[in-house]
Structures are given as structure tokens and as C-alpha cells.
Amino acid sequence: MSTTLPIFILFLVLGLVLGLGGTILWIWMIVDCATKEPSNGNDKLIWIVIIVLTHWVGALIYLLVRRPQRIAMYGQ
């Protein structure tokens, strides 16, 4: 048995877990932004476009930057 097969399987499982986790985060942040972001100005639309076009990177930025600001300002 080759030693490369277990390494390949490990990377495959790791990739699947990270991909699934990123997709779940992406969907969660789209729903959070669409339902809880206030409709003042174009902030909601801009954040949704950023999240949709940049996938998990935009979702992570929204989670770490905008969501705490929104919760502090509006309590939601």
C-alpha cells in the first residue's frame, strides 16, 4: 500500500470540510444580512453584493467587521 493514498484521503476530507464550512458560513451571512441589516441607504444591498461575489471571504469580513457594528448600533 502506498503512503500517498492516506495523505490524499486526508487532504480530500479536509477540503470537503473546509468547503462545506465556508458554504454554510456564506449562506448564514447572506440570510443574516438580508434579514437583520437595516434598510437605511444602500448598506444592505452593498453588503449582500459583497458577500455573494466574494463567497466565504466576504462572509468572513461581514462576520468580523460589520456584524459586531450592527449589533452594537441596533441591537440585532
C-alpha positions as CSV (number, residue, x, y, z in Angstrom):
1,M,0.0,0.0,0.0
2,S,1.3,3.4,-0.9
3,T,1.8,6.1,1.7
4,T,0.4,8.7,-0.6
5,L,-3.2,7.3,-0.5
6,P,-3.8,8.2,3.2
7,I,-2.4,11.7,2.6
8,F,-4.6,12.1,-0.4
9,I,-7.7,11.0,1.6
10,L,-6.7,13.4,4.4
11,F,-6.5,16.3,2.0
12,L,-9.7,15.3,0.3
13,V,-11.6,15.2,3.6
14,L,-10.0,18.4,4.8
15,G,-11.0,20.1,1.6
16,L,-14.6,18.9,1.8
17,V,-14.9,20.0,5.4
18,L,-13.5,23.5,4.7
19,G,-15.6,23.8,1.5
20,L,-18.8,22.8,3.3
21,G,-18.0,25.1,6.3
22,G,-17.3,28.0,4.0
23,T,-20.6,27.5,2.2
24,I,-22.5,27.2,5.4
25,L,-20.9,30.5,6.6
26,W,-21.7,32.1,3.3
27,I,-25.4,31.2,3.4
28,W,-25.7,32.1,7.1
29,M,-24.2,35.6,6.4
30,I,-26.4,36.2,3.4
31,V,-29.5,35.4,5.4
32,D,-28.3,37.4,8.4
33,C,-27.5,40.4,6.3
34,A,-30.8,40.2,4.3
35,T,-33.0,39.8,7.4
36,K,-31.3,41.9,10.1
37,E,-29.3,44.7,8.3
38,P,-31.3,47.9,8.5
39,S,-32.6,49.2,5.1
40,N,-31.2,52.7,5.6
41,G,-29.4,53.7,2.3
42,N,-27.7,51.1,0.3
43,D,-25.8,49.4,3.0
44,K,-27.9,46.2,2.9
45,L,-27.6,45.9,-0.9
46,I,-23.9,46.6,-0.9
47,W,-23.1,44.0,1.8
48,I,-25.2,41.4,0.1
49,V,-23.4,42.0,-3.2
50,I,-20.0,41.8,-1.4
51,I,-20.9,38.6,0.3
52,V,-22.4,37.0,-2.8
53,L,-19.5,37.9,-5.1
54,T,-16.6,37.1,-2.8
55,H,-18.2,33.9,-1.2
56,W,-16.6,32.9,2.1
57,V,-14.1,35.8,2.2
58,G,-16.8,38.4,2.0
59,A,-18.9,36.4,4.5
60,L,-16.0,36.3,6.9
61,I,-15.4,40.1,6.5
62,Y,-19.1,40.7,7.2
63,L,-19.0,38.4,10.3
64,L,-15.9,40.0,11.8
65,V,-16.4,43.7,10.8
66,R,-19.9,44.7,10.0
67,R,-22.0,42.3,12.2
68,P,-20.5,43.5,15.5
69,Q,-21.0,47.1,14.5
70,R,-24.6,46.4,13.6
71,I,-25.3,44.6,16.8
72,A,-23.7,47.5,18.8
73,M,-25.7,50.1,16.9
74,Y,-29.1,48.4,16.5
75,G,-29.0,45.5,19.0
76,Q,-29.8,42.8,16.4
